[in-house]
Amino acid sequence: MNLRSNLFVEHGVSADAHGVQCRSITPRSDLESTWAVHTEQALLESSWCWPQHQGIVIARSGRLAQTENSAPWQMWSNAGHEAFAQAIARALGQRQPDQQLCVLPDANDVISDLPSALGVVTSAQEGLSVALAPAQILTNSMLGSLEDHLLRVFEVMARRCNLIYLTDLRREGEDLVACPLGQGLLPRRLILDLLEAWRPPACPVVIMAENVSDQFDWLELTI
């Protein structure tokens, strides 16, 4: 599997980039030291702005602001998607030509699942793409058929995304929380097989910065 040369690790927050840097594991002449920046703010937050970075900017869609009379499900209604469309229009209107916005789906956000992620892809807007984030779109109700859901995610998104954001997932009470590979629920052999079968050779993979050596072992790589 041609993964090592396209593997990136999230590093510390950069004061001038306003987000978490994603840096290549192996030196590459075609890349700057910081290949992408993962912003701390979500797109639906009023404080979101483009970081001082030329390249890929990864951002969650975020959540629809809740009022006293609003219900959680309204985030996934037309109101949520209209708010997201407006946020994208604002962001792309301020984009520099060499910046690319990559939306990171999350089960608790407006862009939360396969249909909404596909909506980002099919909108075909210049400078806009979506990440494949298998752990981030899982919910507790999916865990009983985890392998089927993971297979579907890779089948649908692996060749439509511009990067794979690969973390594990663990339970904390009623919540599912991202964690480094090998410290959670994801079936290792299945993930490796899905990467081999569906990931385009040049598609980058981003992992968390914690326990990098153990994550390499999990991915059957050597540092």
Secondary structure, DSSP 8 states (H G I E B T S, - for coil): ---GGGEEEEEEEETTTTEEEEEESS--TTS-SEEEEEESS-TTSTT----S-SSEEEEE-------TT--GGGGGSHHHHHHHHHHHHHHHHT--TT-EEEEE--TTSSS-SHHHHHHHHHT--TTEEEEE-TTTT--GGGGGGHHHHHHHHHHHHTTT-SEEE--EEEEETTEEEEE-TTSSS--HHHHHHHHHHHS-TT--EEE-STTHHHHHHHTT---
